[in-house]
């Protein structure tokens, strides 16, 4: 029995996230597309364990997935076969054999997401699928200050969809907001993220940067005094890196 780890990237535009219940359009998910090709290759239906269950419309630069199989194909053969038969908006970058007890979800130490805002007066039409257009630009320095209370270990139950069985206490290791004349990028790194947590944090910070909400709103949301803003548009959000 082999334990295979895959690193893949995908354009999430036309998918309903990494995974959905079978009764709810499961065929329009990234995990379904990968599972179907693996089934044809191995003759099995392996259980896929992924590092981050990305939401509908969210992209991945480096999603990590592991599965066990009795197929004797080499990692190189997995890469070649999967890239031949997967849709063109999903690509396998690497494959390797891992110890039997490794799981891509349970062994991850941190996950990093990055969100892109285009702040030009007119957005490049060839990039608008992967960045939110926001002009005039929000106040990036104010957003960075407002984000400070998020750093550290907190109960993020008010920064989630409210439909999770996960432990809602998470540790946000870092949050950086970088600017160029063309764009603003927000990078969040945590031990794990709850459903909608990155999008709710970013949506709230955007409202603060635009002057719609006060700088101390983040503290009020953490304590349940106020509700978070609406989630940001998923098209600008990418799963950037998973650290083991």
TORLO-275409 format. One record per atom (N, C-alpha, C): residue in one letter; y, z, x. Coordinates in Angstrom, 1 decimal. Example, Ala and Ser with C-alpha at 12.3 -4.5 7.8 and 13.67 -1.06 7.14 Angstrom:
<rs>
("A",(-5.7,7.8,13.2)) ("A",(-4.5,7.8,12.3)) ("A",(-3.3,7.8,13.2)) ("S",(-2.2,7.1,12.8)) ("S",(-1.1,7.1,13.7)) ("S",(0.0,7.9,12.9)) 
</rs>
This chain:
<rs>
("X",(-1.2,0.0,0.8)) ("X",(0.0,0.0,0.0)) ("X",(1.2,0.0,0.9)) ("X",(2.1,-1.0,0.6)) ("X",(3.4,-1.0,1.3)) ("X",(4.5,-0.4,0.5)) ("X",(5.5,0.2,1.2)) ("X",(6.7,0.7,0.6)) ("X",(7.8,-0.2,1.1)) ("X",(8.3,-1.1,0.3)) ("X",(9.3,-2.1,0.8)) ("X",(10.7,-1.6,0.3)) ("X",(11.7,-1.7,1.2)) ("X",(13.1,-1.5,1.0)) ("X",(13.8,-2.8,1.0)) ("X",(14.6,-3.1,0.0)) ("X",(15.4,-4.3,-0.1)) ("X",(16.9,-3.9,-0.1)) ("X",(17.7,-4.7,0.7)) ("X",(19.1,-4.6,0.6)) ("X",(19.6,-5.9,-0.1)) ("X",(20.3,-5.8,-1.2)) ("X",(20.7,-7.0,-1.9)) ("X",(22.1,-7.0,-2.4)) ("X",(22.7,-8.1,-2.6)) ("X",(24.0,-8.2,-3.1)) ("X",(24.0,-9.1,-4.4)) ("X",(24.9,-8.8,-5.3)) ("X",(24.9,-9.6,-6.5)) ("X",(26.3,-9.6,-7.1)) ("X",(26.6,-10.7,-7.8)) ("X",(27.8,-10.9,-8.6)) ("X",(27.4,-10.4,-10.0)) ("X",(28.0,-9.3,-10.4)) ("X",(27.6,-8.6,-11.7)) ("X",(28.2,-9.2,-12.9)) ("X",(29.0,-10.3,-12.8)) ("X",(29.8,-10.8,-13.9)) ("X",(29.0,-11.1,-15.2)) ("X",(27.8,-11.7,-15.0)) ("X",(27.1,-12.1,-16.2)) ("X",(25.9,-11.2,-16.6)) ("X",(25.9,-10.0,-15.9)) ("X",(24.8,-9.1,-16.1)) ("X",(25.3,-7.8,-16.9)) ("X",(24.4,-7.2,-17.6)) ("X",(24.6,-6.0,-18.3)) ("X",(24.3,-4.8,-17.4)) ("X",(24.6,-4.9,-16.2)) ("X",(24.4,-3.8,-15.2)) ("X",(23.1,-3.9,-14.5)) ("X",(22.7,-2.9,-13.7)) ("X",(21.5,-2.9,-13.0)) ("X",(20.3,-2.8,-14.0)) ("X",(20.4,-1.9,-15.0)) ("X",(19.3,-1.7,-15.8)) ("X",(19.7,-1.2,-17.2)) ("X",(19.0,-1.7,-18.2)) ("X",(19.2,-1.2,-19.6)) ("X",(17.9,-1.0,-20.3)) ("X",(17.9,-0.2,-21.4)) ("X",(16.6,0.0,-22.1)) ("X",(16.0,-1.3,-22.5)) ("X",(14.7,-1.4,-22.6)) ("X",(14.0,-2.6,-22.9)) ("X",(14.4,-3.2,-24.3)) ("X",(14.7,-2.3,-25.2)) ("X",(15.1,-2.8,-26.5)) ("X",(16.6,-3.3,-26.6)) ("X",(17.3,-3.2,-25.5)) ("X",(18.7,-3.5,-25.5)) ("X",(19.1,-4.6,-24.4)) ("X",(18.7,-5.8,-24.6)) ("X",(19.1,-6.9,-23.8)) ("X",(18.7,-6.7,-22.3)) ("X",(17.5,-6.1,-22.1)) ("X",(17.0,-5.9,-20.7)) ("X",(17.0,-7.1,-19.9)) ("X",(16.7,-8.3,-20.5)) ("X",(16.6,-9.5,-19.7)) ("X",(17.9,-9.9,-19.0)) ("X",(19.0,-9.4,-19.5)) ("X",(20.3,-9.7,-18.9)) ("X",(20.8,-8.6,-17.9)) ("X",(19.8,-8.1,-17.1)) ("X",(20.1,-7.1,-16.1)) ("X",(19.6,-7.6,-14.8)) ("X",(20.2,-7.1,-13.7)) ("X",(19.8,-7.4,-12.3)) ("X",(18.4,-7.0,-12.1)) ("X",(18.0,-5.8,-12.5)) ("X",(16.6,-5.3,-12.2)) ("X",(15.6,-6.2,-12.9)) ("X",(15.9,-6.7,-14.1)) ("X",(14.9,-7.5,-14.8)) ("X",(14.7,-8.8,-14.0)) ("X",(15.8,-9.4,-13.5)) ("X",(15.6,-10.7,-12.7)) ("X",(14.8,-10.4,-11.5)) ("X",(15.1,-9.3,-10.8)) ("X",(14.3,-9.0,-9.6)) ("X",(12.8,-8.7,-9.9)) ("X",(12.6,-7.9,-10.9)) ("X",(11.2,-7.5,-11.3)) ("X",(10.4,-8.8,-11.7)) ("X",(11.0,-9.7,-12.4)) ("X",(10.3,-10.9,-12.8)) ("X",(9.8,-11.7,-11.6)) ("X",(10.7,-11.9,-10.6)) ("X",(10.3,-12.7,-9.4)) ("X",(9.3,-11.9,-8.6)) ("X",(9.4,-10.6,-8.5)) ("X",(8.4,-9.8,-7.8)) ("X",(7.1,-9.9,-8.5)) ("X",(7.1,-9.9,-9.8)) ("X",(5.8,-10.0,-10.5)) ("X",(5.1,-11.3,-10.3)) ("X",(5.8,-12.4,-10.2)) ("X",(5.2,-13.7,-9.9)) ("X",(4.7,-13.7,-8.5)) ("X",(5.4,-13.0,-7.6)) ("X",(5.0,-13.1,-6.2)) ("X",(3.8,-12.2,-5.9)) ("X",(3.8,-11.0,-6.5)) ("X",(2.8,-10.0,-6.1)) ("X",(1.6,-9.9,-7.1)) ("X",(1.9,-10.4,-8.3)) ("X",(0.9,-10.2,-9.4)) ("X",(0.9,-8.8,-10.0)) ("X",(1.9,-8.0,-9.6)) ("X",(2.1,-6.6,-10.0)) ("X",(3.5,-6.5,-10.7)) ("X",(3.6,-5.3,-11.4)) ("X",(4.9,-5.0,-11.9)) ("X",(5.4,-3.7,-11.3)) ("X",(5.9,-3.8,-10.1)) ("X",(6.3,-2.6,-9.3)) ("X",(7.5,-1.9,-10.0)) ("X",(7.5,-0.6,-9.8)) ("X",(8.6,0.3,-10.3)) ("X",(9.8,0.2,-9.2)) ("X",(10.9,-0.2,-9.6)) ("X",(12.1,-0.4,-8.7)) ("X",(12.9,0.9,-8.8)) ("X",(13.1,1.5,-7.6)) ("X",(14.0,2.6,-7.5)) ("X",(15.3,2.2,-6.7)) ("X",(16.4,2.3,-7.4)) ("X",(17.7,1.8,-6.8)) ("X",(18.6,2.9,-6.5)) ("X",(19.5,2.7,-5.5)) ("X",(20.4,3.7,-5.1)) ("X",(21.5,4.0,-6.1)) ("X",(21.9,3.0,-6.8)) ("X",(23.0,3.2,-7.8)) ("X",(22.8,2.2,-8.9)) ("X",(22.8,2.8,-10.1)) ("X",(22.6,2.0,-11.3)) ("X",(24.0,1.4,-11.8)) ("X",(24.4,0.3,-11.2)) ("X",(25.7,-0.2,-11.5)) ("X",(25.8,-0.6,-12.9)) ("X",(27.0,-0.6,-13.4)) ("X",(27.3,-0.8,-14.9)) ("X",(27.6,-2.3,-15.1)) ("X",(27.6,-2.7,-16.4)) ("X",(27.9,-4.1,-16.7)) ("X",(29.2,-4.6,-16.1)) ("X",(29.0,-5.7,-15.4)) ("X",(30.2,-6.4,-14.8)) ("X",(30.5,-5.9,-13.4)) ("X",(29.9,-4.8,-12.9)) ("X",(30.1,-4.3,-11.6)) ("X",(29.2,-5.1,-10.6)) ("X",(29.8,-5.3,-9.4)) ("X",(29.1,-6.1,-8.4)) ("X",(28.5,-5.2,-7.3)) ("X",(27.7,-5.7,-6.4)) ("X",(27.2,-5.0,-5.3)) ("X",(27.2,-5.8,-4.1)) ("X",(27.7,-5.2,-3.0)) ("X",(27.7,-5.8,-1.7)) ("X",(26.5,-5.4,-0.9)) ("X",(26.0,-4.2,-1.2)) ("X",(24.8,-3.7,-0.5)) ("X",(24.0,-2.7,-1.4)) ("X",(23.4,-3.2,-2.5)) ("X",(22.5,-2.3,-3.3)) ("X",(21.2,-2.1,-2.5)) ("X",(20.7,-0.9,-2.6)) ("X",(19.4,-0.6,-1.9)) ("X",(18.3,-0.3,-3.0)) ("X",(17.2,-0.9,-2.8)) ("X",(16.1,-0.8,-3.8)) ("X",(14.8,-0.6,-3.0)) ("X",(13.9,0.2,-3.5)) ("X",(12.6,0.4,-2.9)) ("X",(11.5,0.3,-4.0)) ("X",(10.3,-0.2,-3.5)) ("X",(9.2,-0.3,-4.5)) ("X",(7.9,-0.3,-3.6)) ("X",(6.8,0.1,-4.3)) ("X",(5.5,0.1,-3.6)) ("X",(4.7,-1.0,-4.2)) ("X",(3.9,-1.6,-3.3)) ("X",(3.1,-2.8,-3.7)) ("X",(1.9,-2.9,-2.8)) ("X",(0.8,-3.4,-3.3)) ("X",(-0.4,-3.7,-2.5)) ("X",(-0.4,-5.1,-1.9)) ("X",(0.7,-5.8,-2.2)) ("X",(0.9,-7.2,-1.7)) ("X",(1.0,-7.0,-0.1)) ("X",(0.4,-7.9,0.6)) ("X",(0.4,-7.8,2.1)) ("X",(1.5,-8.7,2.7)) ("X",(2.3,-9.3,1.9)) ("X",(3.4,-10.2,2.5)) ("X",(4.3,-9.4,3.4)) ("X",(4.8,-10.0,4.4)) ("X",(5.7,-9.4,5.4)) ("X",(7.1,-9.3,4.8)) ("X",(7.9,-8.4,5.3)) ("X",(9.3,-8.3,4.8)) ("X",(10.0,-9.7,4.9)) ("X",(9.8,-10.4,5.9)) ("X",(10.4,-11.8,6.0)) ("X",(10.0,-12.7,4.9)) ("X",(8.7,-12.6,4.5)) ("X",(8.2,-13.4,3.4)) ("X",(8.8,-12.9,2.0)) ("X",(9.0,-11.6,1.9)) ("X",(9.7,-11.1,0.7)) ("X",(11.1,-11.7,0.6)) ("X",(11.8,-11.7,1.7)) ("X",(13.2,-12.3,1.7)) ("X",(13.2,-13.7,1.3)) ("X",(12.3,-14.5,1.9)) ("X",(12.2,-15.9,1.7)) ("X",(11.9,-16.3,0.2)) ("X",(10.8,-15.6,-0.3)) ("X",(10.4,-15.9,-1.6)) ("X",(11.4,-15.5,-2.7)) ("X",(11.9,-14.3,-2.5)) ("X",(12.9,-13.8,-3.5)) ("X",(14.2,-14.6,-3.5)) ("X",(14.7,-15.0,-2.4)) ("X",(15.9,-15.8,-2.3)) ("X",(15.6,-17.3,-2.8)) ("X",(14.4,-17.7,-2.8)) ("X",(14.1,-19.0,-3.4)) ("X",(14.1,-19.0,-4.9)) ("X",(13.6,-17.9,-5.5)) ("X",(13.4,-17.9,-7.0)) ("X",(14.4,-17.1,-7.8)) ("X",(15.2,-16.2,-7.1)) ("X",(16.2,-15.4,-7.8)) ("X",(17.3,-16.3,-8.2)) ("X",(18.1,-15.9,-9.2)) ("X",(19.3,-16.7,-9.6)) ("X",(20.3,-16.7,-8.4)) ("X",(21.2,-17.7,-8.3)) ("X",(22.1,-17.8,-7.2)) ("X",(23.1,-16.7,-7.1)) ("X",(23.3,-15.9,-8.1)) ("X",(24.2,-14.8,-8.0)) ("X",(23.6,-13.5,-7.6)) ("X",(22.3,-13.6,-7.2)) ("X",(21.6,-12.4,-6.6)) ("X",(21.0,-12.9,-5.3)) ("X",(21.2,-12.1,-4.2)) ("X",(20.7,-12.5,-2.9)) ("X",(20.1,-11.3,-2.2)) ("X",(19.0,-11.5,-1.5)) ("X",(18.4,-10.4,-0.7)) ("X",(18.8,-10.6,0.7)) ("X",(19.5,-9.6,1.3)) ("X",(20.0,-9.7,2.6)) ("X",(19.0,-9.2,3.7)) ("X",(18.2,-8.2,3.3)) ("X",(17.3,-7.6,4.3)) ("X",(16.1,-7.0,3.5)) ("X",(15.0,-7.0,4.2)) ("X",(13.8,-6.3,3.7)) ("X",(13.1,-5.6,4.9)) ("X",(12.5,-4.4,4.6)) ("X",(11.8,-3.8,5.7)) ("X",(10.8,-2.8,5.1)) ("X",(9.8,-2.5,5.9)) ("X",(8.8,-1.5,5.5)) ("X",(9.3,-0.1,5.8)) ("X",(9.1,0.8,4.8)) ("X",(9.5,2.2,5.0)) ("X",(8.3,3.2,4.8)) ("X",(8.5,4.4,5.3)) ("X",(7.5,5.4,5.1)) ("X",(7.1,5.6,3.6)) ("X",(5.9,6.0,3.4)) ("X",(5.4,6.1,2.0)) ("X",(6.3,6.9,1.1)) ("X",(6.9,8.0,1.6)) ("X",(7.6,8.9,0.8)) ("X",(9.1,8.5,0.6)) ("X",(9.5,7.4,1.2)) ("X",(10.9,7.0,1.0)) ("X",(11.2,6.5,-0.4)) ("X",(12.3,6.9,-0.9)) ("X",(12.8,6.3,-2.2)) ("X",(14.3,6.0,-2.1)) ("X",(14.7,4.8,-2.5)) ("X",(16.1,4.4,-2.3)) ("X",(17.0,5.3,-3.1)) ("X",(16.6,5.8,-4.2)) ("X",(17.4,6.7,-5.0)) ("X",(17.5,8.1,-4.5)) ("X",(16.3,8.7,-4.2)) ("X",(16.3,10.1,-3.9)) ("X",(16.7,10.4,-2.5)) ("X",(16.6,9.5,-1.5)) ("X",(16.9,9.7,-0.1)) ("X",(18.3,9.4,0.3)) ("X",(19.1,8.8,-0.6)) ("X",(20.5,8.4,-0.3)) ("X",(21.3,9.6,-0.1)) ("X",(22.1,9.7,0.9)) ("X",(23.0,10.8,1.2)) ("X",(24.4,10.5,0.6)) ("X",(24.8,9.3,0.5)) ("X",(26.1,9.0,-0.1)) ("X",(26.2,7.6,-0.6)) ("X",(27.1,7.3,-1.5)) ("X",(27.3,6.0,-2.1)) ("X",(28.8,5.7,-2.0)) ("X",(29.2,4.5,-1.6)) ("X",(30.6,4.1,-1.5)) ("X",(30.9,2.9,-2.5)) ("X",(31.9,3.1,-3.3)) ("X",(32.4,2.0,-4.1)) ("X",(33.8,1.6,-3.7)) ("X",(34.2,0.3,-3.8)) ("X",(35.5,-0.1,-3.5)) ("X",(36.0,-0.9,-4.7)) ("X",(37.3,-0.7,-5.0)) ("X",(37.9,-1.4,-6.2)) ("X",(39.1,-2.2,-5.7)) ("X",(39.3,-3.4,-6.1)) ("X",(40.3,-4.3,-5.7)) ("X",(41.3,-4.6,-6.8)) ("X",(42.6,-4.5,-6.4)) ("X",(43.7,-4.8,-7.3)) ("X",(44.5,-5.9,-6.7)) ("X",(44.8,-7.0,-7.4)) ("X",(45.7,-8.1,-6.9)) ("X",(47.1,-7.7,-7.4)) ("X",(48.0,-7.6,-6.4)) ("X",(49.4,-7.2,-6.8)) ("X",(50.4,-8.3,-6.6)) ("X",(49.9,-9.6,-6.5)) ("X",(50.8,-10.7,-6.4)) ("X",(51.4,-11.0,-7.7)) ("X",(52.6,-11.7,-7.8)) ("X",(53.1,-12.1,-9.1)) ("X",(52.2,-13.0,-9.9)) ("X",(51.5,-13.9,-9.1)) ("X",(50.5,-14.8,-9.7)) ("X",(49.2,-14.7,-9.0)) ("X",(48.2,-14.4,-9.7)) ("X",(46.9,-14.2,-9.1)) ("X",(46.2,-15.5,-8.7)) ("X",(45.6,-15.5,-7.5)) ("X",(44.7,-16.6,-7.1)) ("X",(43.6,-16.8,-8.1)) ("X",(43.5,-18.0,-8.7)) ("X",(42.6,-18.2,-9.8)) ("X",(41.1,-18.1,-9.3)) ("X",(40.9,-18.4,-8.0)) ("X",(39.6,-18.3,-7.4)) ("X",(39.1,-16.9,-7.1)) ("X",(40.0,-15.9,-7.2)) ("X",(39.7,-14.5,-6.9)) ("X",(39.8,-13.7,-8.1)) ("X",(40.3,-14.2,-9.2)) ("X",(40.5,-13.3,-10.4)) ("X",(39.3,-12.8,-11.0)) ("X",(38.1,-13.3,-10.7)) ("X",(36.9,-12.8,-11.2)) ("X",(36.5,-11.5,-10.5)) ("X",(37.1,-11.2,-9.4)) ("X",(36.7,-10.0,-8.6)) ("X",(37.8,-9.1,-8.2)) ("X",(38.9,-9.1,-9.0)) ("X",(40.0,-8.2,-8.8)) ("X",(40.8,-8.1,-10.0)) ("X",(41.3,-6.9,-10.3)) ("X",(42.2,-6.7,-11.5)) ("X",(43.6,-7.1,-11.1)) ("X",(44.3,-7.9,-11.9)) ("X",(45.6,-8.3,-11.6)) ("X",(46.6,-7.3,-12.2)) ("X",(47.4,-6.7,-11.3)) ("X",(48.4,-5.7,-11.7)) ("X",(49.7,-5.9,-11.0)) ("X",(50.7,-6.5,-11.8)) ("X",(52.0,-6.8,-11.2)) ("X",(53.0,-6.4,-12.4)) ("X",(54.0,-5.6,-12.1)) ("X",(54.4,-5.0,-10.8)) ("X",(53.3,-4.0,-10.3)) ("X",(53.3,-3.8,-9.0)) ("X",(52.3,-3.0,-8.3)) ("X",(52.4,-1.5,-8.7)) ("X",(51.3,-0.8,-8.9)) ("X",(51.4,0.7,-9.0)) ("X",(51.8,1.3,-7.7)) ("X",(52.2,2.6,-7.8)) ("X",(52.7,3.4,-6.7)) ("X",(51.4,3.9,-5.9)) ("X",(51.0,3.2,-4.9)) ("X",(49.8,3.6,-4.2)) ("X",(49.9,5.0,-3.5)) ("X",(51.1,5.3,-3.0)) ("X",(51.3,6.6,-2.3)) ("X",(51.1,7.7,-3.4)) ("X",(51.7,7.5,-4.6)) ("X",(51.5,8.5,-5.6)) ("X",(50.1,8.7,-6.1)) ("X",(49.4,7.6,-6.1)) ("X",(47.9,7.6,-6.5)) ("X",(47.1,8.4,-5.5)) ("X",(47.5,8.2,-4.2)) ("X",(46.7,8.9,-3.1)) ("X",(47.0,10.4,-3.2)) ("X",(48.2,10.8,-3.5)) ("X",(48.5,12.2,-3.7)) ("X",(47.8,12.8,-4.9)) ("X",(47.8,12.0,-6.0)) ("X",(47.2,12.5,-7.2)) ("X",(45.7,12.7,-7.0)) ("X",(45.1,11.9,-6.1)) ("X",(43.6,11.9,-5.9)) ("X",(43.2,13.1,-5.1)) ("X",(44.1,13.8,-4.5)) ("X",(43.7,14.9,-3.6)) ("X",(42.8,16.0,-4.2)) ("X",(43.1,16.4,-5.5)) ("X",(42.3,17.4,-6.1)) ("X",(40.8,17.0,-6.4)) ("X",(40.6,15.7,-6.3)) ("X",(39.2,15.2,-6.5)) ("X",(38.3,15.5,-5.3)) ("X",(38.9,15.6,-4.1)) ("X",(38.1,15.7,-2.9)) ("X",(37.4,17.0,-2.9)) ("X",(36.1,17.0,-2.6)) ("X",(35.3,18.2,-2.5)) ("X",(34.2,18.2,-3.7)) ("X",(33.6,19.4,-3.8)) ("X",(32.5,19.5,-4.8)) ("X",(33.1,20.0,-6.1)) ("X",(32.9,19.3,-7.2)) ("X",(33.5,19.7,-8.5)) ("X",(32.5,19.4,-9.6)) ("X",(32.7,19.9,-10.8)) ("X",(32.0,19.5,-12.0)) ("X",(32.8,18.3,-12.6)) ("X",(32.2,17.1,-12.5)) ("X",(32.9,15.9,-13.0)) ("X",(32.4,15.5,-14.4)) ("X",(32.1,16.5,-15.2)) ("X",(31.6,16.2,-16.5)) ("X",(32.6,15.5,-17.4)) ("X",(33.9,15.7,-17.1)) ("X",(34.9,15.0,-17.9)) ("X",(35.3,13.7,-17.4)) ("X",(34.7,13.3,-16.2)) ("X",(34.9,12.0,-15.7)) ("X",(33.6,11.2,-15.8)) ("X",(32.9,11.3,-16.9)) ("X",(31.7,10.6,-17.2)) ("X",(31.6,10.2,-18.6)) ("X",(30.6,9.4,-19.0)) ("X",(30.5,8.9,-20.3)) ("X",(30.1,9.9,-21.3)) ("X",(29.6,11.0,-20.8)) ("X",(29.1,12.1,-21.7)) ("X",(27.7,11.9,-22.2)) ("X",(27.0,10.9,-21.7)) ("X",(25.6,10.6,-22.1)) ("X",(24.7,10.6,-20.9)) ("X",(24.8,11.6,-20.1)) ("X",(24.0,11.7,-18.9)) ("X",(23.2,13.0,-18.9)) ("X",(22.0,12.9,-18.3)) ("X",(21.1,14.1,-18.1)) ("X",(21.2,14.6,-16.7)) ("X",(22.1,13.9,-15.9)) ("X",(22.3,14.3,-14.5)) ("X",(23.0,15.6,-14.4)) ("X",(22.8,16.3,-13.2)) ("X",(23.7,17.4,-12.9)) ("X",(25.1,16.8,-12.7)) ("X",(26.1,17.4,-13.4)) ("X",(27.4,16.8,-13.3)) ("X",(28.3,17.3,-12.2)) ("X",(27.7,18.2,-11.4)) ("X",(28.4,18.7,-10.1)) ("X",(28.1,17.7,-9.0)) ("X",(29.2,17.1,-8.5)) ("X",(29.0,16.1,-7.4)) ("X",(30.1,16.4,-6.4)) ("X",(29.9,15.9,-5.2)) ("X",(30.8,16.0,-4.1)) ("X",(31.4,14.7,-3.7)) ("X",(32.7,14.6,-3.9)) ("X",(33.5,13.4,-3.5)) ("X",(33.9,13.7,-2.0)) ("X",(33.4,12.9,-1.1)) ("X",(33.6,13.1,0.3)) ("X",(35.0,12.6,0.7)) ("X",(35.4,11.4,0.1)) ("X",(36.6,10.8,0.6)) ("X",(37.1,9.8,-0.4)) ("X",(38.4,9.6,-0.5)) ("X",(39.0,8.6,-1.3)) ("X",(40.2,8.0,-0.6)) ("X",(40.2,6.8,-0.3)) ("X",(41.3,6.1,0.4)) ("X",(41.9,5.0,-0.4)) ("X",(43.2,4.9,-0.3)) ("X",(43.9,3.8,-1.0)) ("X",(44.6,3.0,0.0)) ("X",(44.2,1.8,0.2)) ("X",(44.8,0.9,1.3)) ("X",(45.6,-0.2,0.6)) ("X",(46.7,-0.6,1.2)) ("X",(47.6,-1.6,0.7)) ("X",(47.8,-2.7,1.7)) ("X",(48.0,-3.9,1.2)) ("X",(48.5,-5.1,1.9)) ("X",(49.5,-5.8,1.0)) ("X",(50.2,-6.8,1.5)) ("X",(51.2,-7.4,0.6)) ("X",(50.5,-8.1,-0.6)) ("X",(49.2,-8.3,-0.6)) ("X",(48.5,-9.0,-1.6)) ("X",(47.7,-8.1,-2.5)) ("X",(47.2,-7.0,-2.0)) ("X",(46.3,-6.2,-2.8)) ("X",(46.3,-4.7,-2.5)) ("X",(45.8,-4.0,-3.4)) ("X",(45.5,-2.5,-3.2)) ("X",(44.0,-2.4,-3.3)) ("X",(43.4,-1.6,-2.4)) ("X",(41.9,-1.3,-2.5)) ("X",(41.7,0.2,-2.5)) ("X",(40.9,0.6,-3.5)) ("X",(40.6,2.0,-3.6)) ("X",(39.1,2.2,-3.2)) ("X",(38.9,3.1,-2.3)) ("X",(37.5,3.3,-1.8)) ("X",(37.1,4.8,-2.0)) ("X",(36.0,4.9,-2.7)) ("X",(35.5,6.3,-3.1)) ("X",(34.1,6.5,-2.5)) ("X",(33.9,7.6,-1.8)) ("X",(32.6,7.9,-1.3)) ("X",(32.1,9.3,-1.8)) ("X",(30.9,9.4,-2.4)) ("X",(30.4,10.6,-2.9)) ("X",(28.9,10.7,-2.7)) ("X",(28.4,12.0,-2.8)) ("X",(27.0,12.1,-2.7)) ("X",(26.2,11.3,-3.8)) ("X",(26.9,11.3,-4.9)) ("X",(26.3,10.5,-6.1)) ("X",(27.5,10.3,-7.1)) ("X",(27.3,9.4,-8.0)) ("X",(28.3,9.2,-9.1)) ("X",(27.6,9.2,-10.4)) ("X",(28.3,9.8,-11.4)) ("X",(27.8,9.9,-12.7)) ("X",(28.2,8.5,-13.4)) ("X",(27.5,8.3,-14.6)) ("X",(27.9,7.0,-15.3)) ("X",(29.4,6.9,-15.6)) ("X",(29.9,5.8,-15.3)) ("X",(31.4,5.5,-15.5)) ("X",(32.3,6.4,-14.6)) ("X",(31.8,7.2,-13.8)) ("X",(32.7,8.1,-13.0)) ("X",(33.6,7.3,-12.1)) ("X",(33.2,6.3,-11.3)) ("X",(34.2,5.6,-10.5)) ("X",(35.3,4.9,-11.4)) ("X",(34.9,4.3,-12.5)) ("X",(35.8,3.6,-13.3)) ("X",(36.8,4.5,-14.0)) ("X",(36.3,5.7,-14.5)) ("X",(37.2,6.6,-15.1)) ("X",(38.2,7.2,-14.1)) ("X",(37.8,7.5,-12.9)) ("X",(38.7,8.0,-11.9)) ("X",(39.8,7.0,-11.6)) ("X",(39.3,5.8,-11.3)) ("X",(40.3,4.7,-11.0)) ("X",(41.2,4.4,-12.1)) ("X",(40.7,4.3,-13.4)) ("X",(41.6,4.1,-14.5)) ("X",(42.6,5.1,-14.7)) ("X",(42.3,6.4,-14.4)) ("X",(43.3,7.5,-14.5)) ("X",(44.3,7.4,-13.4)) ("X",(43.9,7.1,-12.2)) ("X",(44.8,7.0,-11.1)) ("X",(45.7,5.8,-11.3)) ("X",(45.3,4.7,-11.9)) ("X",(46.1,3.6,-12.1)) ("X",(47.2,3.9,-13.1)) ("X",(46.9,4.7,-14.1)) ("X",(47.9,5.1,-15.1)) ("X",(48.9,6.0,-14.4)) ("X",(48.5,6.8,-13.5)) ("X",(49.4,7.7,-12.7)) ("X",(50.3,6.8,-11.9)) ("X",(49.7,5.8,-11.2)) ("X",(50.5,5.0,-10.3)) ("X",(51.5,4.1,-11.1)) ("X",(51.2,3.8,-12.3)) ("X",(52.1,3.0,-13.2)) ("X",(53.1,3.9,-13.9)) ("X",(53.1,5.2,-13.8)) ("X",(54.0,6.1,-14.4)) ("X",(53.7,6.4,-15.9)) ("X",(52.5,6.0,-16.3)) ("X",(52.0,6.3,-17.7)) ("X",(51.6,7.7,-17.8)) ("X",(51.1,8.3,-16.8)) ("X",(50.6,9.7,-16.8)) ("X",(51.2,10.5,-15.6)) ("X",(51.2,11.8,-15.7)) ("X",(51.8,12.6,-14.6)) ("X",(50.8,12.7,-13.4)) ("X",(51.4,13.1,-12.3)) ("X",(50.6,13.3,-11.1)) ("X",(49.5,14.3,-11.2)) ("X",(49.8,15.4,-12.0)) ("X",(48.9,16.5,-12.1)) ("X",(47.8,16.3,-13.2)) ("X",(47.8,15.1,-13.7)) ("X",(46.8,14.7,-14.7)) ("X",(45.3,14.9,-14.2)) ("X",(45.1,14.6,-13.0)) ("X",(43.7,14.7,-12.4)) ("X",(43.2,16.1,-12.6)) ("X",(44.0,17.1,-12.2)) ("X",(43.6,18.5,-12.3)) ("X",(43.3,18.9,-13.8)) ("X",(44.1,18.4,-14.7)) ("X",(43.9,18.7,-16.1)) ("X",(42.6,18.1,-16.6)) ("X",(42.3,16.9,-16.1)) ("X",(41.0,16.2,-16.6)) ("X",(39.8,17.0,-16.0)) ("X",(39.9,17.4,-14.8)) ("X",(38.8,18.2,-14.2)) ("X",(38.5,19.5,-14.9)) ("X",(39.5,20.1,-15.5)) ("X",(39.4,21.3,-16.2)) ("X",(39.2,21.1,-17.7)) ("X",(39.3,19.9,-18.2)) ("X",(39.0,19.6,-19.6)) ("X",(40.3,19.8,-20.5)) ("X",(41.4,20.0,-19.9)) ("X",(42.7,20.1,-20.6)) ("X",(43.1,18.8,-21.2)) ("X",(42.9,17.7,-20.4)) ("X",(43.2,16.3,-20.9)) ("X",(42.0,15.5,-20.7)) ("X",(41.9,14.4,-21.5)) ("X",(40.9,13.4,-21.3)) ("X",(41.3,12.4,-20.2)) ("X",(40.3,11.8,-19.6)) ("X",(40.7,10.7,-18.6)) ("X",(41.2,9.5,-19.3)) ("X",(41.8,8.6,-18.5)) ("X",(42.3,7.3,-19.1)) ("X",(41.1,6.4,-19.4)) ("X",(41.3,5.3,-19.9)) ("X",(40.2,4.3,-20.2)) ("X",(39.6,3.9,-18.8)) ("X",(38.4,3.5,-18.8)) ("X",(37.8,3.0,-17.6)) ("X",(38.5,1.8,-17.1)) ("X",(38.6,1.6,-15.8)) ("X",(39.2,0.4,-15.3)) ("X",(38.3,-0.8,-15.5)) ("X",(38.8,-2.0,-15.5)) ("X",(38.1,-3.2,-15.7)) ("X",(37.0,-3.3,-14.6)) ("X",(35.7,-3.5,-15.0)) ("X",(34.6,-3.5,-14.0)) ("X",(34.7,-4.6,-13.0)) ("X",(35.4,-5.7,-13.3)) ("X",(35.3,-6.9,-12.4)) ("X",(35.8,-6.7,-11.0)) ("X",(36.7,-5.6,-10.8)) ("X",(37.2,-5.4,-9.5)) ("X",(36.4,-4.4,-8.7)) ("X",(35.2,-3.9,-9.3)) ("X",(34.5,-2.8,-8.7)) ("X",(33.2,-3.3,-8.0)) ("X",(33.0,-2.8,-6.7)) ("X",(31.9,-3.2,-5.9)) ("X",(31.2,-2.0,-5.4)) ("X",(29.8,-1.9,-5.5)) ("X",(29.1,-1.0,-4.7)) ("X",(29.1,-1.5,-3.3)) ("X",(29.7,-0.8,-2.4)) ("X",(30.0,-1.3,-1.0)) ("X",(28.9,-0.9,0.0)) ("X",(28.4,0.4,-0.1)) ("X",(27.5,0.8,0.9)) ("X",(26.8,2.1,0.4)) ("X",(25.5,2.2,0.9)) ("X",(24.7,3.4,0.6)) ("X",(24.2,3.9,2.0)) ("X",(24.5,5.2,2.2)) ("X",(24.1,5.8,3.5)) ("X",(22.9,6.6,3.4)) ("X",(22.0,6.5,4.3)) ("X",(20.8,7.3,4.4)) ("X",(20.7,8.2,5.6)) 
</rs>
